[in-house]
Amino acid sequence: MTEWEQAVNRDLRALDEAHRLGRITRADYRARRRKLLQSLHDSSNVVTARKALVHPDALTAPRARHAQTPSGEASNGSGKALTTLLSMRPAIAWKPLLALAAGVVVLILLTWWLLRGE
């Protein structure tokens, strides 16, 4: 990492701390952060790569900015956002869970059969 990048990182950390401590507003924080990040452009005007999770649809369709809806109404994209969030969570290991449930059922049936015989 070059000295210039290290200086930008120091500035970003200081900006983050100022925002966290409430010394600057969110809008001011975002404007200053945007300005600092814009300084990371190459001389050939190539932006440094970001390592962000991007949904495949986001690469093909431009995002439309929607006005915030009142709290009682849900926007059309909220269902899609929920589906995306749910699809990103780790999958449940169903086989061990089913084996445990089957074992519990067998134990209950065995107990019932043993107590019924008395």
PDB file as gemmi writes it, atoms N, CA and C in Angstrom:
CRYST1    1.000    1.000    1.000  90.00  90.00  90.00 P 1                      
ATOM      1  N   MET A   1       0.845  -1.171   0.000  1.00  0.00           N  
ATOM      2  CA  MET A   1       0.000   0.000   0.000  1.00  0.00           C  
ATOM      3  C   MET A   1       0.896   1.241   0.000  1.00  0.00           C  
ATOM      4  N   THR A   2       0.571   2.156  -0.867  1.00  0.00           N  
ATOM      5  CA  THR A   2       1.393   3.358  -0.985  1.00  0.00           C  
ATOM      6  C   THR A   2       1.111   4.315   0.174  1.00  0.00           C  
ATOM      7  N   GLU A   3       2.010   5.288   0.321  1.00  0.00           N  
ATOM      8  CA  GLU A   3       1.830   6.292   1.377  1.00  0.00           C  
ATOM      9  C   GLU A   3       0.546   7.080   1.156  1.00  0.00           C  
ATOM     10  N   TRP A   4       0.229   7.317  -0.101  1.00  0.00           N  
ATOM     11  CA  TRP A   4      -0.972   8.068  -0.445  1.00  0.00           C  
ATOM     12  C   TRP A   4      -2.225   7.308  -0.011  1.00  0.00           C  
ATOM     13  N   GLU A   5      -2.244   5.994  -0.245  1.00  0.00           N  
ATOM     14  CA  GLU A   5      -3.378   5.170   0.183  1.00  0.00           C  
ATOM     15  C   GLU A   5      -3.458   5.102   1.708  1.00  0.00           C  
ATOM     16  N   GLN A   6      -2.314   5.026   2.357  1.00  0.00           N  
ATOM     17  CA  GLN A   6      -2.306   5.010   3.819  1.00  0.00           C  
ATOM     18  C   GLN A   6      -2.854   6.318   4.382  1.00  0.00           C  
ATOM     19  N   ALA A   7      -2.532   7.435   3.731  1.00  0.00           N  
ATOM     20  CA  ALA A   7      -3.042   8.737   4.178  1.00  0.00           C  
ATOM     21  C   ALA A   7      -4.564   8.792   4.016  1.00  0.00           C  
ATOM     22  N   VAL A   8      -5.068   8.259   2.898  1.00  0.00           N  
ATOM     23  CA  VAL A   8      -6.521   8.231   2.689  1.00  0.00           C  
ATOM     24  C   VAL A   8      -7.172   7.351   3.745  1.00  0.00           C  
ATOM     25  N   ASN A   9      -6.566   6.215   4.071  1.00  0.00           N  
ATOM     26  CA  ASN A   9      -7.105   5.329   5.111  1.00  0.00           C  
ATOM     27  C   ASN A   9      -7.143   6.017   6.469  1.00  0.00           C  
ATOM     28  N   ARG A  10      -6.076   6.764   6.795  1.00  0.00           N  
ATOM     29  CA  ARG A  10      -6.065   7.505   8.054  1.00  0.00           C  
ATOM     30  C   ARG A  10      -7.192   8.539   8.075  1.00  0.00           C  
ATOM     31  N   ASP A  11      -7.371   9.229   6.954  1.00  0.00           N  
ATOM     32  CA  ASP A  11      -8.438  10.225   6.871  1.00  0.00           C  
ATOM     33  C   ASP A  11      -9.811   9.569   7.008  1.00  0.00           C  
ATOM     34  N   LEU A  12      -9.983   8.403   6.401  1.00  0.00           N  
ATOM     35  CA  LEU A  12     -11.256   7.695   6.512  1.00  0.00           C  
ATOM     36  C   LEU A  12     -11.528   7.251   7.944  1.00  0.00           C  
ATOM     37  N   ARG A  13     -10.487   6.779   8.633  1.00  0.00           N  
ATOM     38  CA  ARG A  13     -10.656   6.376  10.032  1.00  0.00           C  
ATOM     39  C   ARG A  13     -11.027   7.570  10.907  1.00  0.00           C  
ATOM     40  N   ALA A  14     -10.373   8.699  10.675  1.00  0.00           N  
ATOM     41  CA  ALA A  14     -10.679   9.906  11.449  1.00  0.00           C  
ATOM     42  C   ALA A  14     -12.101  10.379  11.162  1.00  0.00           C  
ATOM     43  N   LEU A  15     -12.518  10.301   9.902  1.00  0.00           N  
ATOM     44  CA  LEU A  15     -13.871  10.692   9.531  1.00  0.00           C  
ATOM     45  C   LEU A  15     -14.893   9.770  10.168  1.00  0.00           C  
ATOM     46  N   ASP A  16     -14.597   8.468  10.174  1.00  0.00           N  
ATOM     47  CA  ASP A  16     -15.492   7.499  10.796  1.00  0.00           C  
ATOM     48  C   ASP A  16     -15.631   7.769  12.293  1.00  0.00           C  
ATOM     49  N   GLU A  17     -14.527   8.061  12.933  1.00  0.00           N  
ATOM     50  CA  GLU A  17     -14.576   8.335  14.375  1.00  0.00           C  
ATOM     51  C   GLU A  17     -15.372   9.602  14.674  1.00  0.00           C  
ATOM     52  N   ALA A  18     -15.204  10.630  13.834  1.00  0.00           N  
ATOM     53  CA  ALA A  18     -15.948  11.872  14.037  1.00  0.00           C  
ATOM     54  C   ALA A  18     -17.450  11.622  13.887  1.00  0.00           C  
ATOM     55  N   HIS A  19     -17.828  10.806  12.925  1.00  0.00           N  
ATOM     56  CA  HIS A  19     -19.254  10.496  12.735  1.00  0.00           C  
ATOM     57  C   HIS A  19     -19.777   9.646  13.890  1.00  0.00           C  
ATOM     58  N   ARG A  20     -18.986   8.667  14.298  1.00  0.00           N  
ATOM     59  CA  ARG A  20     -19.401   7.781  15.389  1.00  0.00           C  
ATOM     60  C   ARG A  20     -19.601   8.545  16.691  1.00  0.00           C  
ATOM     61  N   LEU A  21     -18.769   9.546  16.929  1.00  0.00           N  
ATOM     62  CA  LEU A  21     -18.863  10.339  18.150  1.00  0.00           C  
ATOM     63  C   LEU A  21     -19.877  11.473  18.030  1.00  0.00           C  
ATOM     64  N   GLY A  22     -20.501  11.613  16.869  1.00  0.00           N  
ATOM     65  CA  GLY A  22     -21.547  12.605  16.701  1.00  0.00           C  
ATOM     66  C   GLY A  22     -21.058  14.012  16.433  1.00  0.00           C  
ATOM     67  N   ARG A  23     -19.812  14.153  16.024  1.00  0.00           N  
ATOM     68  CA  ARG A  23     -19.282  15.484  15.762  1.00  0.00           C  
ATOM     69  C   ARG A  23     -19.705  16.016  14.387  1.00  0.00           C  
ATOM     70  N   ILE A  24     -20.085  15.103  13.466  1.00  0.00           N  
ATOM     71  CA  ILE A  24     -20.557  15.530  12.147  1.00  0.00           C  
ATOM     72  C   ILE A  24     -21.843  14.785  11.822  1.00  0.00           C  
ATOM     73  N   THR A  25     -22.649  15.359  10.948  1.00  0.00           N  
ATOM     74  CA  THR A  25     -23.918  14.743  10.574  1.00  0.00           C  
ATOM     75  C   THR A  25     -23.680  13.642   9.552  1.00  0.00           C  
ATOM     76  N   ARG A  26     -24.704  12.829   9.332  1.00  0.00           N  
ATOM     77  CA  ARG A  26     -24.602  11.735   8.368  1.00  0.00           C  
ATOM     78  C   ARG A  26     -24.366  12.278   6.958  1.00  0.00           C  
ATOM     79  N   ALA A  27     -25.077  13.328   6.596  1.00  0.00           N  
ATOM     80  CA  ALA A  27     -24.918  13.899   5.256  1.00  0.00           C  
ATOM     81  C   ALA A  27     -23.504  14.431   5.055  1.00  0.00           C  
ATOM     82  N   ASP A  28     -22.972  15.108   6.072  1.00  0.00           N  
ATOM     83  CA  ASP A  28     -21.608  15.621   5.996  1.00  0.00           C  
ATOM     84  C   ASP A  28     -20.614  14.469   5.917  1.00  0.00           C  
ATOM     85  N   TYR A  29     -20.842  13.431   6.713  1.00  0.00           N  
ATOM     86  CA  TYR A  29     -19.979  12.249   6.692  1.00  0.00           C  
ATOM     87  C   TYR A  29     -19.951  11.634   5.301  1.00  0.00           C  
ATOM     88  N   ARG A  30     -21.138  11.459   4.710  1.00  0.00           N  
ATOM     89  CA  ARG A  30     -21.210  10.835   3.386  1.00  0.00           C  
ATOM     90  C   ARG A  30     -20.526  11.687   2.316  1.00  0.00           C  
ATOM     91  N   ALA A  31     -20.726  12.993   2.396  1.00  0.00           N  
ATOM     92  CA  ALA A  31     -20.096  13.872   1.409  1.00  0.00           C  
ATOM     93  C   ALA A  31     -18.572  13.819   1.525  1.00  0.00           C  
ATOM     94  N   ARG A  32     -18.076  13.898   2.732  1.00  0.00           N  
ATOM     95  CA  ARG A  32     -16.618  13.848   2.936  1.00  0.00           C  
ATOM     96  C   ARG A  32     -16.049  12.492   2.551  1.00  0.00           C  
ATOM     97  N   ARG A  33     -16.764  11.423   2.884  1.00  0.00           N  
ATOM     98  CA  ARG A  33     -16.298  10.070   2.540  1.00  0.00           C  
ATOM     99  C   ARG A  33     -16.265   9.903   1.019  1.00  0.00           C  
ATOM    100  N   ARG A  34     -17.313  10.379   0.348  1.00  0.00           N  
ATOM    101  CA  ARG A  34     -17.363  10.300  -1.113  1.00  0.00           C  
ATOM    102  C   ARG A  34     -16.176  11.034  -1.724  1.00  0.00           C  
ATOM    103  N   LYS A  35     -15.865  12.210  -1.184  1.00  0.00           N  
ATOM    104  CA  LYS A  35     -14.743  12.989  -1.700  1.00  0.00           C  
ATOM    105  C   LYS A  35     -13.420  12.252  -1.498  1.00  0.00           C  
ATOM    106  N   LEU A  36     -13.247  11.648  -0.326  1.00  0.00           N  
ATOM    107  CA  LEU A  36     -12.019  10.885  -0.077  1.00  0.00           C  
ATOM    108  C   LEU A  36     -11.913   9.674  -0.995  1.00  0.00           C  
ATOM    109  N   LEU A  37     -13.017   8.967  -1.184  1.00  0.00           N  
ATOM    110  CA  LEU A  37     -12.976   7.775  -2.035  1.00  0.00           C  
ATOM    111  C   LEU A  37     -12.778   8.128  -3.496  1.00  0.00           C  
ATOM    112  N   GLN A  38     -13.259   9.287  -3.905  1.00  0.00           N  
ATOM    113  CA  GLN A  38     -13.037   9.710  -5.289  1.00  0.00           C  
ATOM    114  C   GLN A  38     -11.570  10.007  -5.540  1.00  0.00           C  
ATOM    115  N   SER A  39     -10.835  10.309  -4.500  1.00  0.00           N  
ATOM    116  CA  SER A  39      -9.413  10.569  -4.669  1.00  0.00           C  
ATOM    117  C   SER A  39      -8.616   9.295  -4.898  1.00  0.00           C  
ATOM    118  N   LEU A  40      -9.258   8.139  -4.772  1.00  0.00           N  
ATOM    119  CA  LEU A  40      -8.565   6.870  -5.000  1.00  0.00           C  
ATOM    120  C   LEU A  40      -8.575   6.434  -6.462  1.00  0.00           C  
ATOM    121  N   HIS A  41      -9.082   7.270  -7.350  1.00  0.00           N  
ATOM    122  CA  HIS A  41      -9.076   6.938  -8.771  1.00  0.00           C  
ATOM    123  C   HIS A  41      -7.646   6.895  -9.292  1.00  0.00           C  
ATOM    124  N   ASP A  42      -7.435   5.998 -10.249  1.00  0.00           N  
ATOM    125  CA  ASP A  42      -6.144   5.949 -10.931  1.00  0.00           C  
ATOM    126  C   ASP A  42      -5.957   7.196 -11.768  1.00  0.00           C  
ATOM    127  N   SER A  43      -4.717   7.419 -12.203  1.00  0.00           N  
ATOM    128  CA  SER A  43      -4.478   8.522 -13.124  1.00  0.00           C  
ATOM    129  C   SER A  43      -5.133   8.228 -14.475  1.00  0.00           C  
ATOM    130  N   SER A  44      -5.391   6.940 -14.747  1.00  0.00           N  
ATOM    131  CA  SER A  44      -6.053   6.566 -16.001  1.00  0.00           C  
ATOM    132  C   SER A  44      -7.564   6.559 -15.841  1.00  0.00           C  
ATOM    133  N   ASN A  45      -8.073   7.132 -14.736  1.00  0.00           N  
ATOM    134  CA  ASN A  45      -9.510   7.232 -14.441  1.00  0.00           C  
ATOM    135  C   ASN A  45     -10.174   5.872 -14.251  1.00  0.00           C  
ATOM    136  N   VAL A  46      -9.443   4.901 -13.762  1.00  0.00           N  
ATOM    137  CA  VAL A  46     -10.014   3.594 -13.457  1.00  0.00           C  
ATOM    138  C   VAL A  46     -10.256   3.542 -11.955  1.00  0.00           C  
ATOM    139  N   VAL A  47     -11.457   3.187 -11.560  1.00  0.00           N  
ATOM    140  CA  VAL A  47     -11.808   3.127 -10.148  1.00  0.00           C  
ATOM    141  C   VAL A  47     -11.257   1.843  -9.562  1.00  0.00           C  
ATOM    142  N   THR A  48     -10.740   1.920  -8.340  1.00  0.00           N  
ATOM    143  CA  THR A  48     -10.255   0.713  -7.694  1.00  0.00           C  
ATOM    144  C   THR A  48     -11.417  -0.243  -7.471  1.00  0.00           C  
ATOM    145  N   ALA A  49     -11.157  -1.529  -7.538  1.00  0.00           N  
ATOM    146  CA  ALA A  49     -12.211  -2.541  -7.449  1.00  0.00           C  
ATOM    147  C   ALA A  49     -12.792  -2.592  -6.054  1.00  0.00           C  
ATOM    148  N   ARG A  50     -14.110  -2.815  -5.988  1.00  0.00           N  
ATOM    149  CA  ARG A  50     -14.779  -2.975  -4.705  1.00  0.00           C  
ATOM    150  C   ARG A  50     -15.053  -4.449  -4.501  1.00  0.00           C  
ATOM    151  N   LYS A  51     -15.041  -4.870  -3.282  1.00  0.00           N  
ATOM    152  CA  LYS A  51     -15.374  -6.245  -2.944  1.00  0.00           C  
ATOM    153  C   LYS A  51     -16.719  -6.233  -2.252  1.00  0.00           C  
ATOM    154  N   ALA A  52     -17.760  -6.060  -3.026  1.00  0.00           N  
ATOM    155  CA  ALA A  52     -19.095  -5.955  -2.470  1.00  0.00           C  
ATOM    156  C   ALA A  52     -19.945  -7.104  -2.973  1.00  0.00           C  
ATOM    157  N   LEU A  53     -20.895  -7.525  -2.140  1.00  0.00           N  
ATOM    158  CA  LEU A  53     -21.845  -8.531  -2.571  1.00  0.00           C  
ATOM    159  C   LEU A  53     -22.884  -7.837  -3.442  1.00  0.00           C  
ATOM    160  N   VAL A  54     -23.008  -8.291  -4.671  1.00  0.00           N  
ATOM    161  CA  VAL A  54     -23.942  -7.681  -5.603  1.00  0.00           C  
ATOM    162  C   VAL A  54     -24.867  -8.764  -6.121  1.00  0.00           C  
ATOM    163  N   HIS A  55     -26.149  -8.495  -6.064  1.00  0.00           N  
ATOM    164  CA  HIS A  55     -27.133  -9.422  -6.602  1.00  0.00           C  
ATOM    165  C   HIS A  55     -27.002  -9.410  -8.124  1.00  0.00           C  
ATOM    166  N   PRO A  56     -27.076 -10.574  -8.819  1.00  0.00           N  
ATOM    167  CA  PRO A  56     -26.899 -10.612 -10.270  1.00  0.00           C  
ATOM    168  C   PRO A  56     -27.848  -9.682 -11.017  1.00  0.00           C  
ATOM    169  N   ASP A  57     -29.061  -9.469 -10.528  1.00  0.00           N  
ATOM    170  CA  ASP A  57     -30.003  -8.576 -11.189  1.00  0.00           C  
ATOM    171  C   ASP A  57     -29.518  -7.132 -11.140  1.00  0.00           C  
ATOM    172  N   ALA A  58     -28.750  -6.799 -10.134  1.00  0.00           N  
ATOM    173  CA  ALA A  58     -28.284  -5.424  -9.985  1.00  0.00           C  
ATOM    174  C   ALA A  58     -27.279  -5.064 -11.071  1.00  0.00           C  
ATOM    175  N   LEU A  59     -26.624  -6.067 -11.658  1.00  0.00           N  
ATOM    176  CA  LEU A  59     -25.656  -5.790 -12.700  1.00  0.00           C  
ATOM    177  C   LEU A  59     -26.334  -5.498 -14.032  1.00  0.00           C  
ATOM    178  N   THR A  60     -27.524  -6.041 -14.250  1.00  0.00           N  
ATOM    179  CA  THR A  60     -28.187  -5.877 -15.532  1.00  0.00           C  
ATOM    180  C   THR A  60     -29.219  -4.771 -15.533  1.00  0.00           C  
ATOM    181  N   ALA A  61     -29.902  -4.563 -14.434  1.00  0.00           N  
ATOM    182  CA  ALA A  61     -30.965  -3.559 -14.388  1.00  0.00           C  
ATOM    183  C   ALA A  61     -30.530  -2.390 -13.520  1.00  0.00           C  
ATOM    184  N   PRO A  62     -30.693  -1.166 -14.022  1.00  0.00           N  
ATOM    185  CA  PRO A  62     -30.330  -0.009 -13.185  1.00  0.00           C  
ATOM    186  C   PRO A  62     -31.303   0.128 -12.028  1.00  0.00           C  
ATOM    187  N   ARG A  63     -30.785   0.618 -10.923  1.00  0.00           N  
ATOM    188  CA  ARG A  63     -31.632   0.816  -9.745  1.00  0.00           C  
ATOM    189  C   ARG A  63     -32.428   2.096  -9.891  1.00  0.00           C  
ATOM    190  N   ALA A  64     -33.687   2.003  -9.582  1.00  0.00           N  
ATOM    191  CA  ALA A  64     -34.516   3.201  -9.565  1.00  0.00           C  
ATOM    192  C   ALA A  64     -34.608   3.696  -8.139  1.00  0.00           C  
ATOM    193  N   ARG A  65     -34.484   4.989  -7.951  1.00  0.00           N  
ATOM    194  CA  ARG A  65     -34.620   5.536  -6.606  1.00  0.00           C  
ATOM    195  C   ARG A  65     -36.080   5.804  -6.345  1.00  0.00           C  
ATOM    196  N   HIS A  66     -36.573   5.224  -5.271  1.00  0.00           N  
ATOM    197  CA  HIS A  66     -37.966   5.394  -4.902  1.00  0.00           C  
ATOM    198  C   HIS A  66     -38.058   6.314  -3.700  1.00  0.00           C  
ATOM    199  N   ALA A  67     -39.120   7.082  -3.672  1.00  0.00           N  
ATOM    200  CA  ALA A  67     -39.380   7.887  -2.485  1.00  0.00           C  
ATOM    201  C   ALA A  67     -39.823   6.956  -1.378  1.00  0.00           C  
ATOM    202  N   GLN A  68     -39.528   7.312  -0.146  1.00  0.00           N  
ATOM    203  CA  GLN A  68     -39.944   6.464   0.963  1.00  0.00           C  
ATOM    204  C   GLN A  68     -41.451   6.422   1.037  1.00  0.00           C  
ATOM    205  N   THR A  69     -41.959   5.207   1.253  1.00  0.00           N  
ATOM    206  CA  THR A  69     -43.400   5.050   1.364  1.00  0.00           C  
ATOM    207  C   THR A  69     -43.809   5.249   2.812  1.00  0.00           C  
ATOM    208  N   PRO A  70     -45.054   5.632   3.043  1.00  0.00           N  
ATOM    209  CA  PRO A  70     -45.522   5.738   4.431  1.00  0.00           C  
ATOM    210  C   PRO A  70     -45.400   4.391   5.131  1.00  0.00           C  
ATOM    211  N   SER A  71     -45.347   4.423   6.447  1.00  0.00           N  
ATOM    212  CA  SER A  71     -45.071   3.214   7.212  1.00  0.00           C  
ATOM    213  C   SER A  71     -46.119   2.137   7.019  1.00  0.00           C  
ATOM    214  N   GLY A  72     -47.340   2.478   6.653  1.00  0.00           N  
ATOM    215  CA  GLY A  72     -48.388   1.479   6.479  1.00  0.00           C  
ATOM    216  C   GLY A  72     -48.320   0.769   5.150  1.00  0.00           C  
ATOM    217  N   GLU A  73     -47.620   1.342   4.165  1.00  0.00           N  
ATOM    218  CA  GLU A  73     -47.577   0.753   2.838  1.00  0.00           C  
ATOM    219  C   GLU A  73     -46.221   0.111   2.609  1.00  0.00           C  
ATOM    220  N   ALA A  74     -46.245  -0.984   1.862  1.00  0.00           N  
ATOM    221  CA  ALA A  74     -44.996  -1.653   1.516  1.00  0.00           C  
ATOM    222  C   ALA A  74     -44.712  -1.394   0.049  1.00  0.00           C  
ATOM    223  N   SER A  75     -43.465  -1.146  -0.284  1.00  0.00           N  
ATOM    224  CA  SER A  75     -43.129  -0.915  -1.682  1.00  0.00           C  
ATOM    225  C   SER A  75     -43.089  -2.235  -2.425  1.00  0.00           C  
ATOM    226  N   ASN A  76     -43.141  -2.153  -3.737  1.00  0.00           N  
ATOM    227  CA  ASN A  76     -43.127  -3.360  -4.557  1.00  0.00           C  
ATOM    228  C   ASN A  76     -41.822  -4.116  -4.417  1.00  0.00           C  
ATOM    229  N   GLY A  77     -40.728  -3.423  -4.181  1.00  0.00           N  
ATOM    230  CA  GLY A  77     -39.432  -4.073  -4.083  1.00  0.00           C  
ATOM    231  C   GLY A  77     -39.167  -4.706  -2.734  1.00  0.00           C  
ATOM    232  N   SER A  78     -40.014  -4.460  -1.743  1.00  0.00           N  
ATOM    233  CA  SER A  78     -39.732  -4.996  -0.412  1.00  0.00           C  
ATOM    234  C   SER A  78     -39.827  -6.512  -0.393  1.00  0.00           C  
ATOM    235  N   GLY A  79     -40.765  -7.073  -1.146  1.00  0.00           N  
ATOM    236  CA  GLY A  79     -40.868  -8.531  -1.206  1.00  0.00           C  
ATOM    237  C   GLY A  79     -39.653  -9.148  -1.856  1.00  0.00           C  
ATOM    238  N   LYS A  80     -39.150  -8.494  -2.907  1.00  0.00           N  
ATOM    239  CA  LYS A  80     -37.955  -8.988  -3.585  1.00  0.00           C  
ATOM    240  C   LYS A  80     -36.740  -8.889  -2.666  1.00  0.00           C  
ATOM    241  N   ALA A  81     -36.667  -7.796  -1.907  1.00  0.00           N  
ATOM    242  CA  ALA A  81     -35.546  -7.626  -0.989  1.00  0.00           C  
ATOM    243  C   ALA A  81     -35.568  -8.695   0.094  1.00  0.00           C  
ATOM    244  N   LEU A  82     -36.755  -9.004   0.611  1.00  0.00           N  
ATOM    245  CA  LEU A  82     -36.871 -10.044   1.625  1.00  0.00           C  
ATOM    246  C   LEU A  82     -36.479 -11.398   1.050  1.00  0.00           C  
ATOM    247  N   THR A  83     -36.916 -11.681  -0.178  1.00  0.00           N  
ATOM    248  CA  THR A  83     -36.561 -12.939  -0.825  1.00  0.00           C  
ATOM    249  C   THR A  83     -35.060 -13.034  -1.011  1.00  0.00           C  
ATOM    250  N   THR A  84     -34.436 -11.930  -1.402  1.00  0.00           N  
ATOM    251  CA  THR A  84     -32.987 -11.916  -1.580  1.00  0.00           C  
ATOM    252  C   THR A  84     -32.284 -12.159  -0.255  1.00  0.00           C  
ATOM    253  N   LEU A  85     -32.741 -11.506   0.808  1.00  0.00           N  
ATOM    254  CA  LEU A  85     -32.115 -11.701   2.118  1.00  0.00           C  
ATOM    255  C   LEU A  85     -32.277 -13.138   2.599  1.00  0.00           C  
ATOM    256  N   LEU A  86     -33.462 -13.709   2.384  1.00  0.00           N  
ATOM    257  CA  LEU A  86     -33.687 -15.079   2.823  1.00  0.00           C  
ATOM    258  C   LEU A  86     -32.859 -16.070   2.014  1.00  0.00           C  
ATOM    259  N   SER A  87     -32.636 -15.783   0.736  1.00  0.00           N  
ATOM    260  CA  SER A  87     -31.845 -16.698  -0.076  1.00  0.00           C  
ATOM    261  C   SER A  87     -30.362 -16.612   0.263  1.00  0.00           C  
ATOM    262  N   MET A  88     -29.941 -15.521   0.931  1.00  0.00           N  
ATOM    263  CA  MET A  88     -28.544 -15.361   1.291  1.00  0.00           C  
ATOM    264  C   MET A  88     -28.186 -16.045   2.602  1.00  0.00           C  
ATOM    265  N   ARG A  89     -29.183 -16.418   3.388  1.00  0.00           N  
ATOM    266  CA  ARG A  89     -28.871 -17.048   4.675  1.00  0.00           C  
ATOM    267  C   ARG A  89     -28.395 -18.481   4.447  1.00  0.00           C  
ATOM    268  N   PRO A  90     -27.607 -19.027   5.343  1.00  0.00           N  
ATOM    269  CA  PRO A  90     -27.092 -20.376   5.170  1.00  0.00           C  
ATOM    270  C   PRO A  90     -28.228 -21.400   5.200  1.00  0.00           C  
ATOM    271  N   ALA A  91     -28.045 -22.447   4.409  1.00  0.00           N  
ATOM    272  CA  ALA A  91     -29.061 -23.496   4.347  1.00  0.00           C  
ATOM    273  C   ALA A  91     -29.037 -24.329   5.627  1.00  0.00           C  
ATOM    274  N   ILE A  92     -30.193 -24.834   6.014  1.00  0.00           N  
ATOM    275  CA  ILE A  92     -30.302 -25.678   7.200  1.00  0.00           C  
ATOM    276  C   ILE A  92     -29.946 -27.106   6.800  1.00  0.00           C  
ATOM    277  N   ALA A  93     -29.202 -27.781   7.644  1.00  0.00           N  
ATOM    278  CA  ALA A  93     -28.870 -29.189   7.391  1.00  0.00           C  
ATOM    279  C   ALA A  93     -30.095 -30.021   7.759  1.00  0.00           C  
ATOM    280  N   TRP A  94     -30.886 -30.386   6.750  1.00  0.00           N  
ATOM    281  CA  TRP A  94     -32.157 -31.069   6.988  1.00  0.00           C  
ATOM    282  C   TRP A  94     -31.991 -32.523   7.392  1.00  0.00           C  
ATOM    283  N   LYS A  95     -30.983 -33.218   6.885  1.00  0.00           N  
ATOM    284  CA  LYS A  95     -30.833 -34.647   7.175  1.00  0.00           C  
ATOM    285  C   LYS A  95     -30.625 -34.917   8.667  1.00  0.00           C  
ATOM    286  N   PRO A  96     -29.709 -34.227   9.340  1.00  0.00           N  
ATOM    287  CA  PRO A  96     -29.562 -34.478  10.778  1.00  0.00           C  
ATOM    288  C   PRO A  96     -30.823 -34.104  11.561  1.00  0.00           C  
ATOM    289  N   LEU A  97     -31.493 -33.044  11.140  1.00  0.00           N  
ATOM    290  CA  LEU A  97     -32.716 -32.626  11.806  1.00  0.00           C  
ATOM    291  C   LEU A  97     -33.807 -33.687  11.646  1.00  0.00           C  
ATOM    292  N   LEU A  98     -33.949 -34.231  10.453  1.00  0.00           N  
ATOM    293  CA  LEU A  98     -34.937 -35.290  10.225  1.00  0.00           C  
ATOM    294  C   LEU A  98     -34.587 -36.566  10.993  1.00  0.00           C  
ATOM    295  N   ALA A  99     -33.294 -36.886  11.062  1.00  0.00           N  
ATOM    296  CA  ALA A  99     -32.871 -38.070  11.816  1.00  0.00           C  
ATOM    297  C   ALA A  99     -33.191 -37.898  13.299  1.00  0.00           C  
ATOM    298  N   LEU A 100     -32.973 -36.717  13.830  1.00  0.00           N  
ATOM    299  CA  LEU A 100     -33.291 -36.446  15.228  1.00  0.00           C  
ATOM    300  C   LEU A 100     -34.790 -36.554  15.465  1.00  0.00           C  
ATOM    301  N   ALA A 101     -35.596 -35.982  14.573  1.00  0.00           N  
ATOM    302  CA  ALA A 101     -37.056 -36.053  14.717  1.00  0.00           C  
ATOM    303  C   ALA A 101     -37.533 -37.498  14.647  1.00  0.00           C  
ATOM    304  N   ALA A 102     -36.959 -38.288  13.733  1.00  0.00           N  
ATOM    305  CA  ALA A 102     -37.345 -39.701  13.622  1.00  0.00           C  
ATOM    306  C   ALA A 102     -36.967 -40.451  14.893  1.00  0.00           C  
ATOM    307  N   GLY A 103     -35.811 -40.145  15.466  1.00  0.00           N  
ATOM    308  CA  GLY A 103     -35.396 -40.790  16.712  1.00  0.00           C  
ATOM    309  C   GLY A 103     -36.334 -40.463  17.857  1.00  0.00           C  
ATOM    310  N   VAL A 104     -36.783 -39.213  17.937  1.00  0.00           N  
ATOM    311  CA  VAL A 104     -37.721 -38.816  18.985  1.00  0.00           C  
ATOM    312  C   VAL A 104     -39.040 -39.553  18.812  1.00  0.00           C  
ATOM    313  N   VAL A 105     -39.513 -39.661  17.581  1.00  0.00           N  
ATOM    314  CA  VAL A 105     -40.769 -40.377  17.324  1.00  0.00           C  
ATOM    315  C   VAL A 105     -40.637 -41.843  17.709  1.00  0.00           C  
ATOM    316  N   VAL A 106     -39.516 -42.472  17.367  1.00  0.00           N  
ATOM    317  CA  VAL A 106     -39.297 -43.878  17.726  1.00  0.00           C  
ATOM    318  C   VAL A 106     -39.265 -44.042  19.239  1.00  0.00           C  
ATOM    319  N   LEU A 107     -38.600 -43.145  19.961  1.00  0.00           N  
ATOM    320  CA  LEU A 107     -38.558 -43.231  21.423  1.00  0.00           C  
ATOM    321  C   LEU A 107     -39.950 -43.078  22.033  1.00  0.00           C  
ATOM    322  N   ILE A 108     -40.745 -42.161  21.506  1.00  0.00           N  
ATOM    323  CA  ILE A 108     -42.108 -41.978  22.014  1.00  0.00           C  
ATOM    324  C   ILE A 108     -42.941 -43.227  21.765  1.00  0.00           C  
ATOM    325  N   LEU A 109     -42.841 -43.784  20.559  1.00  0.00           N  
ATOM    326  CA  LEU A 109     -43.597 -45.012  20.259  1.00  0.00           C  
ATOM    327  C   LEU A 109     -43.134 -46.184  21.115  1.00  0.00           C  
ATOM    328  N   LEU A 110     -41.836 -46.323  21.336  1.00  0.00           N  
ATOM    329  CA  LEU A 110     -41.308 -47.402  22.166  1.00  0.00           C  
ATOM    330  C   LEU A 110     -41.789 -47.249  23.606  1.00  0.00           C  
ATOM    331  N   THR A 111     -41.766 -46.016  24.127  1.00  0.00           N  
ATOM    332  CA  THR A 111     -42.253 -45.771  25.484  1.00  0.00           C  
ATOM    333  C   THR A 111     -43.737 -46.097  25.597  1.00  0.00           C  
ATOM    334  N   TRP A 112     -44.501 -45.675  24.629  1.00  0.00           N  
ATOM    335  CA  TRP A 112     -45.942 -45.959  24.623  1.00  0.00           C  
ATOM    336  C   TRP A 112     -46.193 -47.466  24.564  1.00  0.00           C  
ATOM    337  N   TRP A 113     -45.447 -48.199  23.756  1.00  0.00           N  
ATOM    338  CA  TRP A 113     -45.623 -49.646  23.607  1.00  0.00           C  
ATOM    339  C   TRP A 113     -45.251 -50.362  24.918  1.00  0.00           C  
ATOM    340  N   LEU A 114     -44.160 -49.913  25.576  1.00  0.00           N  
ATOM    341  CA  LEU A 114     -43.737 -50.533  26.829  1.00  0.00           C  
ATOM    342  C   LEU A 114     -44.736 -50.264  27.946  1.00  0.00           C  
ATOM    343  N   LEU A 115     -45.250 -49.017  28.038  1.00  0.00           N  
ATOM    344  CA  LEU A 115     -46.218 -48.696  29.083  1.00  0.00           C  
ATOM    345  C   LEU A 115     -47.577 -49.317  28.822  1.00  0.00           C  
ATOM    346  N   ARG A 116     -47.943 -49.557  27.609  1.00  0.00           N  
ATOM    347  CA  ARG A 116     -49.231 -50.150  27.259  1.00  0.00           C  
ATOM    348  C   ARG A 116     -49.254 -51.626  27.654  1.00  0.00           C  
ATOM    349  N   GLY A 117     -48.113 -52.279  27.665  1.00  0.00           N  
ATOM    350  CA  GLY A 117     -48.041 -53.698  27.951  1.00  0.00           C  
ATOM    351  C   GLY A 117     -48.272 -54.040  29.414  1.00  0.00           C  
ATOM    352  N   GLU A 118     -48.261 -53.097  30.329  1.00  0.00           N  
ATOM    353  CA  GLU A 118     -48.417 -53.388  31.755  1.00  0.00           C  
ATOM    354  C   GLU A 118     -49.780 -53.753  32.129  1.00  0.00           C  
TER     355      GLU A 118                                                      
END                                                                             
